[in-house]
Amino acid sequence: MNTFRVEITSIEDNIIFDKVSSVSLNGLEGKLMILANHAPYVICILPGIVVIKTDNAEEKKITVDNGILEVAKNNCNIITYHFSLI
């Protein structure tokens, strides 16, 4: 299974997921899903829940404030003011 790395960063904390199969979240353009080897992409994200599915089918849910999502070189970076694990 193809996987990628996800890093979520805020002014308070940082969390990294190394083997992710998908990330789902809400952007300004609507619902968005990122998969491995996604084309380079930058978008503003809306407050809500980010769902991260790992390579072993485990699902992590994280609430985020407004922020920016960047995808490049099989890495996904989310920069937000605040996040918390649900």
PDB file of N, CA, C and O in Angstrom:
ATOM      1  N   MET A   1       0.842  -1.175   0.000  1.00  0.00           N
ATOM      2  CA  MET A   1       0.000   0.000   0.000  1.00  0.00           C
ATOM      3  C   MET A   1       0.891   1.244   0.000  1.00  0.00           C
ATOM      4  O   MET A   1       1.874   1.316   0.737  1.00  0.00           O
ATOM      5  N   ASN A   2       0.536   2.208  -0.828  1.00  0.00           N
ATOM      6  CA  ASN A   2       1.274   3.469  -0.855  1.00  0.00           C
ATOM      7  C   ASN A   2       0.903   4.317   0.347  1.00  0.00           C
ATOM      8  O   ASN A   2      -0.273   4.457   0.680  1.00  0.00           O
ATOM      9  N   THR A   3       1.903   4.878   0.990  1.00  0.00           N
ATOM     10  CA  THR A   3       1.667   5.730   2.147  1.00  0.00           C
ATOM     11  C   THR A   3       2.457   7.023   1.995  1.00  0.00           C
ATOM     12  O   THR A   3       3.311   7.156   1.118  1.00  0.00           O
ATOM     13  N   PHE A   4       2.148   7.968   2.870  1.00  0.00           N
ATOM     14  CA  PHE A   4       2.854   9.240   2.889  1.00  0.00           C
ATOM     15  C   PHE A   4       2.925   9.748   4.317  1.00  0.00           C
ATOM     16  O   PHE A   4       2.338   9.160   5.226  1.00  0.00           O
ATOM     17  N   ARG A   5       3.637  10.830   4.507  1.00  0.00           N
ATOM     18  CA  ARG A   5       3.877  11.406   5.831  1.00  0.00           C
ATOM     19  C   ARG A   5       2.982  12.637   6.010  1.00  0.00           C
ATOM     20  O   ARG A   5       2.828  13.440   5.090  1.00  0.00           O
ATOM     21  N   VAL A   6       2.395  12.777   7.201  1.00  0.00           N
ATOM     22  CA  VAL A   6       1.557  13.930   7.536  1.00  0.00           C
ATOM     23  C   VAL A   6       2.116  14.584   8.787  1.00  0.00           C
ATOM     24  O   VAL A   6       2.394  13.917   9.784  1.00  0.00           O
ATOM     25  N   GLU A   7       2.276  15.899   8.720  1.00  0.00           N
ATOM     26  CA  GLU A   7       2.720  16.672   9.878  1.00  0.00           C
ATOM     27  C   GLU A   7       1.722  17.794  10.118  1.00  0.00           C
ATOM     28  O   GLU A   7       1.397  18.556   9.208  1.00  0.00           O
ATOM     29  N   ILE A   8       1.241  17.887  11.352  1.00  0.00           N
ATOM     30  CA  ILE A   8       0.326  18.961  11.744  1.00  0.00           C
ATOM     31  C   ILE A   8       1.063  19.823  12.750  1.00  0.00           C
ATOM     32  O   ILE A   8       1.571  19.327  13.756  1.00  0.00           O
ATOM     33  N   THR A   9       1.118  21.120  12.473  1.00  0.00           N
ATOM     34  CA  THR A   9       1.890  22.049  13.291  1.00  0.00           C
ATOM     35  C   THR A   9       1.011  23.211  13.735  1.00  0.00           C
ATOM     36  O   THR A   9       0.232  23.756  12.954  1.00  0.00           O
ATOM     37  N   SER A  10       1.152  23.577  15.006  1.00  0.00           N
ATOM     38  CA  SER A  10       0.520  24.790  15.537  1.00  0.00           C
ATOM     39  C   SER A  10       1.568  25.535  16.358  1.00  0.00           C
ATOM     40  O   SER A  10       2.699  25.072  16.504  1.00  0.00           O
ATOM     41  N   ILE A  11       1.183  26.684  16.890  1.00  0.00           N
ATOM     42  CA  ILE A  11       2.130  27.431  17.716  1.00  0.00           C
ATOM     43  C   ILE A  11       2.388  26.726  19.044  1.00  0.00           C
ATOM     44  O   ILE A  11       3.368  27.020  19.727  1.00  0.00           O
ATOM     45  N   GLU A  12       1.498  25.786  19.412  1.00  0.00           N
ATOM     46  CA  GLU A  12       1.620  25.090  20.688  1.00  0.00           C
ATOM     47  C   GLU A  12       2.258  23.709  20.585  1.00  0.00           C
ATOM     48  O   GLU A  12       2.898  23.250  21.531  1.00  0.00           O
ATOM     49  N   ASP A  13       2.088  23.042  19.439  1.00  0.00           N
ATOM     50  CA  ASP A  13       2.475  21.641  19.370  1.00  0.00           C
ATOM     51  C   ASP A  13       2.724  21.210  17.927  1.00  0.00           C
ATOM     52  O   ASP A  13       2.510  21.970  16.983  1.00  0.00           O
ATOM     53  N   ASN A  14       3.181  19.975  17.788  1.00  0.00           N
ATOM     54  CA  ASN A  14       3.493  19.383  16.494  1.00  0.00           C
ATOM     55  C   ASN A  14       3.214  17.880  16.604  1.00  0.00           C
ATOM     56  O   ASN A  14       3.563  17.258  17.607  1.00  0.00           O
ATOM     57  N   ILE A  15       2.594  17.301  15.588  1.00  0.00           N
ATOM     58  CA  ILE A  15       2.343  15.864  15.588  1.00  0.00           C
ATOM     59  C   ILE A  15       2.664  15.317  14.199  1.00  0.00           C
ATOM     60  O   ILE A  15       2.384  15.966  13.190  1.00  0.00           O
ATOM     61  N   ILE A  16       3.253  14.118  14.151  1.00  0.00           N
ATOM     62  CA  ILE A  16       3.662  13.518  12.884  1.00  0.00           C
ATOM     63  C   ILE A  16       3.078  12.112  12.787  1.00  0.00           C
ATOM     64  O   ILE A  16       3.120  11.339  13.744  1.00  0.00           O
ATOM     65  N   PHE A  17       2.533  11.799  11.615  1.00  0.00           N
ATOM     66  CA  PHE A  17       2.069  10.456  11.283  1.00  0.00           C
ATOM     67  C   PHE A  17       2.906   9.998  10.094  1.00  0.00           C
ATOM     68  O   PHE A  17       2.894  10.649   9.050  1.00  0.00           O
ATOM     69  N   ASP A  18       3.632   8.887  10.234  1.00  0.00           N
ATOM     70  CA  ASP A  18       4.571   8.467   9.194  1.00  0.00           C
ATOM     71  C   ASP A  18       3.967   7.620   8.082  1.00  0.00           C
ATOM     72  O   ASP A  18       4.360   7.779   6.926  1.00  0.00           O
ATOM     73  N   LYS A  19       3.041   6.742   8.378  1.00  0.00           N
ATOM     74  CA  LYS A  19       2.501   5.837   7.356  1.00  0.00           C
ATOM     75  C   LYS A  19       0.994   6.051   7.223  1.00  0.00           C
ATOM     76  O   LYS A  19       0.192   5.346   7.836  1.00  0.00           O
ATOM     77  N   VAL A  20       0.633   7.037   6.410  1.00  0.00           N
ATOM     78  CA  VAL A  20      -0.761   7.430   6.232  1.00  0.00           C
ATOM     79  C   VAL A  20      -1.229   7.006   4.841  1.00  0.00           C
ATOM     80  O   VAL A  20      -0.506   7.165   3.858  1.00  0.00           O
ATOM     81  N   SER A  21      -2.445   6.466   4.770  1.00  0.00           N
ATOM     82  CA  SER A  21      -2.997   6.095   3.462  1.00  0.00           C
ATOM     83  C   SER A  21      -3.904   7.190   2.906  1.00  0.00           C
ATOM     84  O   SER A  21      -4.013   7.327   1.688  1.00  0.00           O
ATOM     85  N   SER A  22      -4.572   7.990   3.787  1.00  0.00           N
ATOM     86  CA  SER A  22      -5.399   9.099   3.302  1.00  0.00           C
ATOM     87  C   SER A  22      -5.632  10.135   4.389  1.00  0.00           C
ATOM     88  O   SER A  22      -5.580   9.842   5.584  1.00  0.00           O
ATOM     89  N   VAL A  23      -5.893  11.362   3.936  1.00  0.00           N
ATOM     90  CA  VAL A  23      -6.263  12.470   4.824  1.00  0.00           C
ATOM     91  C   VAL A  23      -7.510  13.111   4.228  1.00  0.00           C
ATOM     92  O   VAL A  23      -7.533  13.441   3.042  1.00  0.00           O
ATOM     93  N   SER A  24      -8.548  13.289   5.045  1.00  0.00           N
ATOM     94  CA  SER A  24      -9.780  13.944   4.604  1.00  0.00           C
ATOM     95  C   SER A  24     -10.019  15.175   5.463  1.00  0.00           C
ATOM     96  O   SER A  24      -9.843  15.137   6.681  1.00  0.00           O
ATOM     97  N   LEU A  25     -10.423  16.274   4.817  1.00  0.00           N
ATOM     98  CA  LEU A  25     -10.671  17.524   5.545  1.00  0.00           C
ATOM     99  C   LEU A  25     -11.511  18.463   4.690  1.00  0.00           C
ATOM    100  O   LEU A  25     -11.807  18.169   3.532  1.00  0.00           O
ATOM    101  N   ASN A  26     -11.892  19.598   5.276  1.00  0.00           N
ATOM    102  CA  ASN A  26     -12.675  20.610   4.573  1.00  0.00           C
ATOM    103  C   ASN A  26     -11.797  21.781   4.191  1.00  0.00           C
ATOM    104  O   ASN A  26     -11.140  22.380   5.043  1.00  0.00           O
ATOM    105  N   GLY A  27     -11.784  22.107   2.911  1.00  0.00           N
ATOM    106  CA  GLY A  27     -11.059  23.263   2.412  1.00  0.00           C
ATOM    107  C   GLY A  27     -12.038  24.305   1.902  1.00  0.00           C
ATOM    108  O   GLY A  27     -13.250  24.086   1.922  1.00  0.00           O
ATOM    109  N   LEU A  28     -11.530  25.417   1.454  1.00  0.00           N
ATOM    110  CA  LEU A  28     -12.392  26.465   0.908  1.00  0.00           C
ATOM    111  C   LEU A  28     -13.182  25.997  -0.309  1.00  0.00           C
ATOM    112  O   LEU A  28     -14.259  26.521  -0.592  1.00  0.00           O
ATOM    113  N   GLU A  29     -12.652  25.015  -1.025  1.00  0.00           N
ATOM    114  CA  GLU A  29     -13.300  24.508  -2.230  1.00  0.00           C
ATOM    115  C   GLU A  29     -14.222  23.327  -1.950  1.00  0.00           C
ATOM    116  O   GLU A  29     -14.816  22.778  -2.878  1.00  0.00           O
ATOM    117  N   GLY A  30     -14.352  22.927  -0.683  1.00  0.00           N
ATOM    118  CA  GLY A  30     -15.193  21.794  -0.323  1.00  0.00           C
ATOM    119  C   GLY A  30     -14.390  20.691   0.339  1.00  0.00           C
ATOM    120  O   GLY A  30     -13.260  20.898   0.780  1.00  0.00           O
ATOM    121  N   LYS A  31     -15.008  19.498   0.400  1.00  0.00           N
ATOM    122  CA  LYS A  31     -14.336  18.356   1.015  1.00  0.00           C
ATOM    123  C   LYS A  31     -13.178  17.904   0.137  1.00  0.00           C
ATOM    124  O   LYS A  31     -13.249  17.956  -1.090  1.00  0.00           O
ATOM    125  N   LEU A  32     -12.115  17.463   0.790  1.00  0.00           N
ATOM    126  CA  LEU A  32     -10.886  17.125   0.100  1.00  0.00           C
ATOM    127  C   LEU A  32     -10.302  15.851   0.687  1.00  0.00           C
ATOM    128  O   LEU A  32     -10.323  15.654   1.902  1.00  0.00           O
ATOM    129  N   MET A  33      -9.778  14.980  -0.179  1.00  0.00           N
ATOM    130  CA  MET A  33      -9.064  13.790   0.278  1.00  0.00           C
ATOM    131  C   MET A  33      -7.699  13.767  -0.400  1.00  0.00           C
ATOM    132  O   MET A  33      -7.588  13.915  -1.617  1.00  0.00           O
ATOM    133  N   ILE A  34      -6.673  13.579   0.406  1.00  0.00           N
ATOM    134  CA  ILE A  34      -5.302  13.483  -0.088  1.00  0.00           C
ATOM    135  C   ILE A  34      -4.873  12.023   0.012  1.00  0.00           C
ATOM    136  O   ILE A  34      -5.050  11.382   1.048  1.00  0.00           O
ATOM    137  N   LEU A  35      -4.309  11.509  -1.071  1.00  0.00           N
ATOM    138  CA  LEU A  35      -3.775  10.153  -1.109  1.00  0.00           C
ATOM    139  C   LEU A  35      -2.282  10.213  -1.396  1.00  0.00           C
ATOM    140  O   LEU A  35      -1.749  11.277  -1.715  1.00  0.00           O
ATOM    141  N   ALA A  36      -1.610   9.082  -1.283  1.00  0.00           N
ATOM    142  CA  ALA A  36      -0.176   9.018  -1.553  1.00  0.00           C
ATOM    143  C   ALA A  36       0.117   9.476  -2.980  1.00  0.00           C
ATOM    144  O   ALA A  36      -0.664   9.238  -3.900  1.00  0.00           O
ATOM    145  N   ASN A  37       1.249  10.130  -3.136  1.00  0.00           N
ATOM    146  CA  ASN A  37       1.731  10.624  -4.430  1.00  0.00           C
ATOM    147  C   ASN A  37       0.812  11.666  -5.059  1.00  0.00           C
ATOM    148  O   ASN A  37       0.761  11.790  -6.283  1.00  0.00           O
ATOM    149  N   HIS A  38       0.089  12.411  -4.233  1.00  0.00           N
ATOM    150  CA  HIS A  38      -0.774  13.489  -4.715  1.00  0.00           C
ATOM    151  C   HIS A  38       0.088  14.562  -5.372  1.00  0.00           C
ATOM    152  O   HIS A  38       1.225  14.786  -4.956  1.00  0.00           O
ATOM    153  N   ALA A  39      -0.435  15.211  -6.377  1.00  0.00           N
ATOM    154  CA  ALA A  39       0.270  16.312  -7.039  1.00  0.00           C
ATOM    155  C   ALA A  39       0.493  17.444  -6.040  1.00  0.00           C
ATOM    156  O   ALA A  39      -0.272  17.574  -5.085  1.00  0.00           O
ATOM    157  N   PRO A  40       1.517  18.261  -6.239  1.00  0.00           N
ATOM    158  CA  PRO A  40       1.739  19.407  -5.350  1.00  0.00           C
ATOM    159  C   PRO A  40       0.485  20.275  -5.267  1.00  0.00           C
ATOM    160  O   PRO A  40      -0.188  20.518  -6.268  1.00  0.00           O
ATOM    161  N   TYR A  41       0.186  20.738  -4.048  1.00  0.00           N
ATOM    162  CA  TYR A  41      -1.094  21.405  -3.811  1.00  0.00           C
ATOM    163  C   TYR A  41      -0.991  22.283  -2.571  1.00  0.00           C
ATOM    164  O   TYR A  41      -0.353  21.898  -1.591  1.00  0.00           O
ATOM    165  N   VAL A  42      -1.606  23.446  -2.604  1.00  0.00           N
ATOM    166  CA  VAL A  42      -1.697  24.326  -1.438  1.00  0.00           C
ATOM    167  C   VAL A  42      -3.122  24.864  -1.386  1.00  0.00           C
ATOM    168  O   VAL A  42      -3.654  25.316  -2.400  1.00  0.00           O
ATOM    169  N   ILE A  43      -3.743  24.817  -0.202  1.00  0.00           N
ATOM    170  CA  ILE A  43      -5.114  25.295  -0.050  1.00  0.00           C
ATOM    171  C   ILE A  43      -5.339  25.774   1.378  1.00  0.00           C
ATOM    172  O   ILE A  43      -4.707  25.279   2.311  1.00  0.00           O
ATOM    173  N   CYS A  44      -6.234  26.730   1.545  1.00  0.00           N
ATOM    174  CA  CYS A  44      -6.672  27.152   2.882  1.00  0.00           C
ATOM    175  C   CYS A  44      -7.692  26.137   3.382  1.00  0.00           C
ATOM    176  O   CYS A  44      -8.574  25.710   2.638  1.00  0.00           O
ATOM    177  N   ILE A  45      -7.562  25.756   4.655  1.00  0.00           N
ATOM    178  CA  ILE A  45      -8.510  24.809   5.231  1.00  0.00           C
ATOM    179  C   ILE A  45      -9.411  25.527   6.221  1.00  0.00           C
ATOM    180  O   ILE A  45      -9.045  26.556   6.788  1.00  0.00           O
ATOM    181  N   LEU A  46     -10.597  24.963   6.416  1.00  0.00           N
ATOM    182  CA  LEU A  46     -11.596  25.518   7.318  1.00  0.00           C
ATOM    183  C   LEU A  46     -11.542  24.796   8.660  1.00  0.00           C
ATOM    184  O   LEU A  46     -11.041  23.675   8.742  1.00  0.00           O
ATOM    185  N   PRO A  47     -12.055  25.434   9.712  1.00  0.00           N
ATOM    186  CA  PRO A  47     -12.127  24.743  11.002  1.00  0.00           C
ATOM    187  C   PRO A  47     -12.981  23.485  10.862  1.00  0.00           C
ATOM    188  O   PRO A  47     -13.995  23.488  10.165  1.00  0.00           O
ATOM    189  N   GLY A  48     -12.569  22.431  11.520  1.00  0.00           N
ATOM    190  CA  GLY A  48     -13.323  21.183  11.454  1.00  0.00           C
ATOM    191  C   GLY A  48     -12.474  20.006  11.866  1.00  0.00           C
ATOM    192  O   GLY A  48     -11.502  20.138  12.609  1.00  0.00           O
ATOM    193  N   ILE A  49     -12.870  18.848  11.362  1.00  0.00           N
ATOM    194  CA  ILE A  49     -12.206  17.596  11.731  1.00  0.00           C
ATOM    195  C   ILE A  49     -11.380  17.090  10.558  1.00  0.00           C
ATOM    196  O   ILE A  49     -11.865  17.000   9.430  1.00  0.00           O
ATOM    197  N   VAL A  50     -10.130  16.763  10.842  1.00  0.00           N
ATOM    198  CA  VAL A  50      -9.243  16.121   9.879  1.00  0.00           C
ATOM    199  C   VAL A  50      -9.235  14.634  10.227  1.00  0.00           C
ATOM    200  O   VAL A  50      -8.960  14.258  11.366  1.00  0.00           O
ATOM    201  N   VAL A  51      -9.540  13.792   9.239  1.00  0.00           N
ATOM    202  CA  VAL A  51      -9.543  12.350   9.451  1.00  0.00           C
ATOM    203  C   VAL A  51      -8.310  11.772   8.758  1.00  0.00           C
ATOM    204  O   VAL A  51      -8.129  11.914   7.548  1.00  0.00           O
ATOM    205  N   ILE A  52      -7.473  11.122   9.553  1.00  0.00           N
ATOM    206  CA  ILE A  52      -6.242  10.515   9.044  1.00  0.00           C
ATOM    207  C   ILE A  52      -6.372   9.007   9.151  1.00  0.00           C
ATOM    208  O   ILE A  52      -6.574   8.472  10.241  1.00  0.00           O
ATOM    209  N   LYS A  53      -6.256   8.315   8.010  1.00  0.00           N
ATOM    210  CA  LYS A  53      -6.292   6.848   8.002  1.00  0.00           C
ATOM    211  C   LYS A  53      -4.874   6.339   7.805  1.00  0.00           C
ATOM    212  O   LYS A  53      -4.192   6.708   6.849  1.00  0.00           O
ATOM    213  N   THR A  54      -4.446   5.493   8.715  1.00  0.00           N
ATOM    214  CA  THR A  54      -3.091   4.944   8.655  1.00  0.00           C
ATOM    215  C   THR A  54      -3.063   3.691   7.790  1.00  0.00           C
ATOM    216  O   THR A  54      -4.107   3.195   7.366  1.00  0.00           O
ATOM    217  N   ASP A  55      -1.866   3.187   7.533  1.00  0.00           N
ATOM    218  CA  ASP A  55      -1.715   2.015   6.673  1.00  0.00           C
ATOM    219  C   ASP A  55      -2.330   0.754   7.271  1.00  0.00           C
ATOM    220  O   ASP A  55      -2.606  -0.193   6.536  1.00  0.00           O
ATOM    221  N   ASN A  56      -2.549   0.717   8.578  1.00  0.00           N
ATOM    222  CA  ASN A  56      -3.175  -0.452   9.199  1.00  0.00           C
ATOM    223  C   ASN A  56      -4.670  -0.225   9.455  1.00  0.00           C
ATOM    224  O   ASN A  56      -5.258  -0.877  10.317  1.00  0.00           O
ATOM    225  N   ALA A  57      -5.285   0.702   8.705  1.00  0.00           N
ATOM    226  CA  ALA A  57      -6.725   1.000   8.732  1.00  0.00           C
ATOM    227  C   ALA A  57      -7.183   1.659  10.033  1.00  0.00           C
ATOM    228  O   ALA A  57      -8.383   1.729  10.300  1.00  0.00           O
ATOM    229  N   GLU A  58      -6.254   2.135  10.832  1.00  0.00           N
ATOM    230  CA  GLU A  58      -6.613   2.874  12.038  1.00  0.00           C
ATOM    231  C   GLU A  58      -6.997   4.297  11.634  1.00  0.00           C
ATOM    232  O   GLU A  58      -6.387   4.879  10.736  1.00  0.00           O
ATOM    233  N   GLU A  59      -7.998   4.847  12.293  1.00  0.00           N
ATOM    234  CA  GLU A  59      -8.479   6.184  11.958  1.00  0.00           C
ATOM    235  C   GLU A  59      -8.242   7.142  13.124  1.00  0.00           C
ATOM    236  O   GLU A  59      -8.662   6.874  14.250  1.00  0.00           O
ATOM    237  N   LYS A  60      -7.574   8.248  12.850  1.00  0.00           N
ATOM    238  CA  LYS A  60      -7.323   9.285  13.851  1.00  0.00           C
ATOM    239  C   LYS A  60      -8.135  10.515  13.457  1.00  0.00           C
ATOM    240  O   LYS A  60      -8.172  10.892  12.286  1.00  0.00           O
ATOM    241  N   LYS A  61      -8.784  11.136  14.436  1.00  0.00           N
ATOM    242  CA  LYS A  61      -9.551  12.354  14.179  1.00  0.00           C
ATOM    243  C   LYS A  61      -8.944  13.499  14.979  1.00  0.00           C
ATOM    244  O   LYS A  61      -8.660  13.371  16.170  1.00  0.00           O
ATOM    245  N   ILE A  62      -8.753  14.618  14.292  1.00  0.00           N
ATOM    246  CA  ILE A  62      -8.115  15.779  14.888  1.00  0.00           C
ATOM    247  C   ILE A  62      -8.926  17.010  14.529  1.00  0.00           C
ATOM    248  O   ILE A  62      -9.240  17.225  13.358  1.00  0.00           O
ATOM    249  N   THR A  63      -9.273  17.828  15.529  1.00  0.00           N
ATOM    250  CA  THR A  63      -9.942  19.089  15.228  1.00  0.00           C
ATOM    251  C   THR A  63      -8.880  20.152  14.964  1.00  0.00           C
ATOM    252  O   THR A  63      -7.847  20.199  15.632  1.00  0.00           O
ATOM    253  N   VAL A  64      -9.152  20.997  13.983  1.00  0.00           N
ATOM    254  CA  VAL A  64      -8.217  22.060  13.626  1.00  0.00           C
ATOM    255  C   VAL A  64      -8.969  23.374  13.462  1.00  0.00           C
ATOM    256  O   VAL A  64     -10.167  23.392  13.177  1.00  0.00           O
ATOM    257  N   ASP A  65      -8.243  24.471  13.650  1.00  0.00           N
ATOM    258  CA  ASP A  65      -8.746  25.797  13.324  1.00  0.00           C
ATOM    259  C   ASP A  65      -8.447  26.067  11.853  1.00  0.00           C
ATOM    260  O   ASP A  65      -7.964  25.188  11.139  1.00  0.00           O
ATOM    261  N   ASN A  66      -8.735  27.281  11.409  1.00  0.00           N
ATOM    262  CA  ASN A  66      -8.329  27.673  10.053  1.00  0.00           C
ATOM    263  C   ASN A  66      -6.850  27.383   9.882  1.00  0.00           C
ATOM    264  O   ASN A  66      -6.094  27.385  10.854  1.00  0.00           O
ATOM    265  N   GLY A  67      -6.440  27.136   8.655  1.00  0.00           N
ATOM    266  CA  GLY A  67      -5.039  26.872   8.421  1.00  0.00           C
ATOM    267  C   GLY A  67      -4.723  26.721   6.955  1.00  0.00           C
ATOM    268  O   GLY A  67      -5.503  27.099   6.081  1.00  0.00           O
ATOM    269  N   ILE A  68      -3.558  26.159   6.709  1.00  0.00           N
ATOM    270  CA  ILE A  68      -3.076  25.933   5.344  1.00  0.00           C
ATOM    271  C   ILE A  68      -2.624  24.488   5.228  1.00  0.00           C
ATOM    272  O   ILE A  68      -1.962  23.955   6.119  1.00  0.00           O
ATOM    273  N   LEU A  69      -2.989  23.861   4.117  1.00  0.00           N
ATOM    274  CA  LEU A  69      -2.537  22.523   3.807  1.00  0.00           C
ATOM    275  C   LEU A  69      -1.602  22.612   2.608  1.00  0.00           C
ATOM    276  O   LEU A  69      -1.914  23.265   1.612  1.00  0.00           O
ATOM    277  N   GLU A  70      -0.462  21.954   2.714  1.00  0.00           N
ATOM    278  CA  GLU A  70       0.496  21.903   1.607  1.00  0.00           C
ATOM    279  C   GLU A  70       0.844  20.440   1.354  1.00  0.00           C
ATOM    280  O   GLU A  70       1.134  19.689   2.285  1.00  0.00           O
ATOM    281  N   VAL A  71       0.812  20.045   0.081  1.00  0.00           N
ATOM    282  CA  VAL A  71       1.217  18.703  -0.318  1.00  0.00           C
ATOM    283  C   VAL A  71       2.376  18.844  -1.295  1.00  0.00           C
ATOM    284  O   VAL A  71       2.270  19.564  -2.288  1.00  0.00           O
ATOM    285  N   ALA A  72       3.480  18.159  -1.017  1.00  0.00           N
ATOM    286  CA  ALA A  72       4.642  18.184  -1.907  1.00  0.00           C
ATOM    287  C   ALA A  72       5.542  16.995  -1.580  1.00  0.00           C
ATOM    288  O   ALA A  72       5.763  16.680  -0.411  1.00  0.00           O
ATOM    289  N   LYS A  73       6.051  16.345  -2.603  1.00  0.00           N
ATOM    290  CA  LYS A  73       7.028  15.262  -2.458  1.00  0.00           C
ATOM    291  C   LYS A  73       6.570  14.172  -1.490  1.00  0.00           C
ATOM    292  O   LYS A  73       7.339  13.703  -0.651  1.00  0.00           O
ATOM    293  N   ASN A  74       5.295  13.778  -1.623  1.00  0.00           N
ATOM    294  CA  ASN A  74       4.691  12.718  -0.812  1.00  0.00           C
ATOM    295  C   ASN A  74       4.670  13.046   0.682  1.00  0.00           C
ATOM    296  O   ASN A  74       4.716  12.150   1.526  1.00  0.00           O
ATOM    297  N   ASN A  75       4.602  14.338   0.995  1.00  0.00           N
ATOM    298  CA  ASN A  75       4.422  14.829   2.361  1.00  0.00           C
ATOM    299  C   ASN A  75       3.225  15.762   2.387  1.00  0.00           C
ATOM    300  O   ASN A  75       2.974  16.495   1.430  1.00  0.00           O
ATOM    301  N   CYS A  76       2.498  15.728   3.479  1.00  0.00           N
ATOM    302  CA  CYS A  76       1.355  16.605   3.672  1.00  0.00           C
ATOM    303  C   CYS A  76       1.595  17.390   4.960  1.00  0.00           C
ATOM    304  O   CYS A  76       1.764  16.804   6.029  1.00  0.00           O
ATOM    305  N   ASN A  77       1.608  18.704   4.854  1.00  0.00           N
ATOM    306  CA  ASN A  77       1.813  19.570   6.013  1.00  0.00           C
ATOM    307  C   ASN A  77       0.572  20.412   6.243  1.00  0.00           C
ATOM    308  O   ASN A  77       0.049  21.039   5.322  1.00  0.00           O
ATOM    309  N   ILE A  78       0.107  20.419   7.485  1.00  0.00           N
ATOM    310  CA  ILE A  78      -1.028  21.247   7.874  1.00  0.00           C
ATOM    311  C   ILE A  78      -0.526  22.207   8.942  1.00  0.00           C
ATOM    312  O   ILE A  78      -0.016  21.794   9.984  1.00  0.00           O
ATOM    313  N   ILE A  79      -0.681  23.487   8.665  1.00  0.00           N
ATOM    314  CA  ILE A  79      -0.282  24.522   9.616  1.00  0.00           C
ATOM    315  C   ILE A  79      -1.560  25.205  10.089  1.00  0.00           C
ATOM    316  O   ILE A  79      -2.336  25.712   9.279  1.00  0.00           O
ATOM    317  N   THR A  80      -1.775  25.218  11.391  1.00  0.00           N
ATOM    318  CA  THR A  80      -2.995  25.759  11.964  1.00  0.00           C
ATOM    319  C   THR A  80      -2.683  26.460  13.278  1.00  0.00           C
ATOM    320  O   THR A  80      -1.635  26.224  13.879  1.00  0.00           O
ATOM    321  N   TYR A  81      -3.576  27.306  13.716  1.00  0.00           N
ATOM    322  CA  TYR A  81      -3.364  28.010  14.974  1.00  0.00           C
ATOM    323  C   TYR A  81      -3.463  27.043  16.158  1.00  0.00           C
ATOM    324  O   TYR A  81      -2.686  27.142  17.108  1.00  0.00           O
ATOM    325  N   HIS A  82      -4.429  26.099  16.099  1.00  0.00           N
ATOM    326  CA  HIS A  82      -4.632  25.168  17.204  1.00  0.00           C
ATOM    327  C   HIS A  82      -5.194  23.856  16.651  1.00  0.00           C
ATOM    328  O   HIS A  82      -5.998  23.861  15.718  1.00  0.00           O
ATOM    329  N   PHE A  83      -4.765  22.738  17.232  1.00  0.00           N
ATOM    330  CA  PHE A  83      -5.358  21.429  16.908  1.00  0.00           C
ATOM    331  C   PHE A  83      -5.434  20.597  18.171  1.00  0.00           C
ATOM    332  O   PHE A  83      -4.716  20.851  19.139  1.00  0.00           O
ATOM    333  N   SER A  84      -6.313  19.596  18.157  1.00  0.00           N
ATOM    334  CA  SER A  84      -6.390  18.663  19.282  1.00  0.00           C
ATOM    335  C   SER A  84      -6.905  17.315  18.784  1.00  0.00           C
ATOM    336  O   SER A  84      -7.772  17.251  17.913  1.00  0.00           O
ATOM    337  N   LEU A  85      -6.361  16.243  19.350  1.00  0.00           N
ATOM    338  CA  LEU A  85      -6.814  14.894  19.035  1.00  0.00           C
ATOM    339  C   LEU A  85      -8.172  14.648  19.675  1.00  0.00           C
ATOM    340  O   LEU A  85      -8.424  15.063  20.807  1.00  0.00           O
ATOM    341  N   ILE A  86      -9.028  13.982  18.949  1.00  0.00           N
ATOM    342  CA  ILE A  86     -10.362  13.647  19.492  1.00  0.00           C
ATOM    343  C   ILE A  86     -10.289  12.258  20.076  1.00  0.00           C
ATOM    344  O   ILE A  86     -11.286  11.753  20.593  1.00  0.00           O
TER     345      ILE A  86
END
